[in-house]
Amino acid sequence: MIEVNHVSKEFVSPKKYPGLKGAIKGLLSNEKVTKVAVDDISFKINDGEIVGYIGSNGAGKSTTIKMMTGILNPTKGECLVNGVNPSKKRMDNAKNIGVVFGQRTQLWWDLPLSESFTILKEIYDVSDEEYKERMSFLNDVLGLAEFFDRPVRTLSLGQRMRADLGASLIHNPKVLYLDEPTIGLDLVVKDKIRDAIKEINERYNTTVILTTHDIGDIEELCSRIIIIDQGKKIYDGTLDKLKRTYGTCKKVSMAVKHIDRIESIDWSVITGKADSVVLEKDDEGKKVTLNFDNNDIEVSDIIHAAMEVTMVKDIEIIETELADIVKEIYNHGL
């Protein structure tokens, strides 16, 4: 469905200098600065996949999406969407894709929502029969009927996002690009948007590319994620693999009778490494939390060692959150 082959994007701009003299020098100088926004990225996305395309601010996510939608031309390499080069055949590509940007709208601000949908129906040359079937489905999954006749400017953020998602699907696109589709929404509306995306994907086998900072969106919707950092692809795989490979840090929290006996355990004898288990106590001295790498020691070994020296009243095993893994990748890379 989507092929991105060794794509790079460079932006060339005049060199800027500090201060007033620098501003004047910049006007007279021909020096240019080249910024590499996307650096030799390749990947393939199959029909019906929901893929999270994530990275920190400025990593190159939006630039890649703009090349896949045909807004920007790659400096090097090639994008193909359903066999079409987006930057060379923009009209053909537009028929295959739907786009939702969390901070922008494709709806006419002062018109009733129904009029916006009618205009989009004509733009995409959707037949009356297809439009009727499509609107019946979109009303079911997005609940558009409750505000369908109201001007777009009167809609709440949550209603507008549902309307924008519906508008992007009016022509039954093969690919749906979602950029922060749940930004600023409350939990109830977020769940509605996520459920709608799942149902659209399942019913029409729509390929979805999702860029978001909301880890909840990724966990709820995506089986695969691509992580980009400083213009380069640094991870492409499943969520499970990411957690298994980079989420090995765990915690075991225990309520015990004698914390001092837990403190006396020499964990280096068990693991063969110094400082392999880090101990934290709560303020009341009734609970202890042991932080460790699952590659060095198993959870069962931690619990067994504790139970040998004192009575353990309660145990909680805390896995590494996906948000923590992604945050660590953003900060330090893989």
Secondary structure by P-SEA (a helix, b strand, c coil): cccccbbbbbbbbccccccaaaaaaaaaccbbbbbbccccccccccccccccccccccccaaaaaaaaaccccccccccccccccccccaaaaaaabbbbbcccccccccccaaaaaaaaaaaacccaaaaaaaaaaaaaacccccccccccccccaaaaaaaaaaaaacccccbbbbccccccccaaaaaaaaaaaaaaaaaccbbbbbbcccaaaaaacccbbbbbccccccccccaaaaaaacccbbbbbbbcccaaaaaaccccccccccccbbbbbcccccbbbbbbbcccccaaaaaaaaaacccccbbbbbcccaaaaaaaaaaccc
